[in-house]
């Protein structure tokens, strides 16, 4: 079995980048919250192994909102004026996603309570010391970051933020953590650390975590978790990532890939649309043609997929196979304008698998297409030197088996929430 020596902090940091994908690019909310949590943990005397768990949860604390762009906007609004109970929904969904998902299940309980208020009145029924310490730390750090005025220099914001936190003494926030925050926040360095995008990397030194061996099954589980987030974004692509993964593995097996390569192909397929977390749900579900700006927004997703995955050590092959599925042999694809000389067999397989699945599943603007239409479209793409003819020939020779892979995927069901709003 293949082992990967991947730093847990590096993996979490990279996945946090995926969670922070926003309509206008990359937000750094997860990372900034983690940076603040690191400072607070040090001041509070949290032990290194516990600090690792806190940092991991901080880097993933909004995972329950990742699939829903409107939800991300709501929870990032410091003047949120909706039903107060709504703020807890993404925390509960994060818990549901993670509680049975190794290797991140240890973060589930912390994430579940990261909006619980010290003074009580929470859906969980918890208050005070009943709320997990890590949740209390993240709650304060999260509220500080959400209330930073991004139009001002960060040092110009600190006095107002300190007043805000003091005003919620014993109500929203643990008095002990408030005291730690007020002491930390006297230093300009506490605030300036939040302005350095990769400052969280320094935690690897402080926690002395090194590399933890992950076997291929661990990475498959991580990929499946993020495939769930991606596919949840639209009811029309509820099983898209798993279908592409299955078809890609099927075609790779026909092409003579080894067992270990097939596992990497499975991971690549599950993560090929990771960058779609940057696309608003209303664009993904738009029933008519996209306008120019909307098409630009959609086309950025493969760029983000590549930049995110290429940051994880030993995942270079996965990054290329996953992210180059809209590149074409004639060099007219996107986002890197690669051509036949650049595209490996794995990348070519992924492109064919993605097109096949897209044509054979329902989309907001059309029903799934019959075999004769699918074959006609894909053969024409071969003639125009867009995709590989030998892979398409293998697919058409085994069309029924590939179609059954798509049909066999379970329907996606929206996770339960703590209440309807």
Steps between C-alpha positions, in 0.01 A plus 500: 500500500630847408591729791518877468702703750270800506514760775159522673528878527590529131205282404264699722641831375446396140147374559423823688593682178231298323246588770590867471433518128273796441326660204768769478798272551659371817379605841730421791241469774582142603871578514463826693279329756763227533775759550303669779421164657872421502578819690215444746597137557856603581377763748258252659767232535331247273719190462662441157294192413181685594615802303531275195136398540393863550691619194352221288146591602566872448620437145177312419247668727271624218501176301123468550444812288750421224242371252265796527616843381202681653571338835866606477393859439255494791743371758774738385277803549579671834154659489319172449135581566322175422350251738772474769473122497620486137861564604504155660388311188837479326664397829259208531545404137877508549461261791283265293754502217798429723381277786543180302766626259852387578753647540312818604238359737687637803410855387125434476393582856708818511352620170149415616520748788717777354209748508370401844484801730650490847182639656278227355189506284664265251319223307739254663381599847862551607640805674814609683758231562267239346598635158828341380797728563614480139154609383511799736840607366390469137176687573683808624763490223228455237304802620812714513590417141146546368488848653833622360434793266688387189501856363726621783852421612468217747665697780230765461238235578637358823348747748148452363546122500621498859194706601274254318647202680491674839134588446420129474681404822321203653232507231641376170856432611681319780649764739824300521543508121408868488781572744743301287385685189536842659852418611602358160340788312722760669779388268499638147646168391177320596311704240771517237531121503146493359615686190756237393321237290736213584574584862314186606794303354703603803280281718680198356811617684325583825303177513793289374257279312713389205353259248239241590478202264170489315422191302299511181177412681539804726528724196198337336293579811615862493421522128153351556426762766587783264317334209190514719550874553549559127208292378266641762522839329242408236221245485596447135849380585417315821725204410720657232837467674442138596376419150804662335726319743338166423510545123859628511610194700316276254675659201837499678463128563430446129819698432710268718549714810640325809295455818678790672446723196131409502475619861663830406257529209209444739622784723557724197147442377348572839691830521495612136238769565635618835529853363124513442471608862586843353183509288169637636221245513270715286748479210528122532121469498423763238243353258610708199825593326771664709606855423865590437584579862329184625698291252820661627402409855438138403827474308704595806413179681771283342764763581401490869491120496858488376637769731342339805603140431851587383577638847468156660829313496512182287171592329646639177354218291157538657510877441576455128251219440226682691543858382582467131168352397404809297833521319488379139748333267497800264608737777173696504369377835528669838641625732864433399459449122692173514522287186555138400868513596410605856201277573571163658286193445339549842397857415361388165297226668357748751393735221313224320338376823384850594346566158327161494346544845393859425319386185329206670365684806219753529602865497290809582481592130436151353421136570770234474580413140440164324792283393494596133529870586772441758703296253454756223617788723803314630605370156482855367723616786753234398487619138566858617801381704342587833510161673684171453353270235636176648339571838168592338514177298553300820206683657265438206599133488393469865223761499250290694744430783598868526136605499424255779775660711320834473159347567625305799592806706278559800284811495628781717288596799532837672628444856272551794504839670423592859176668401313634200519873445 
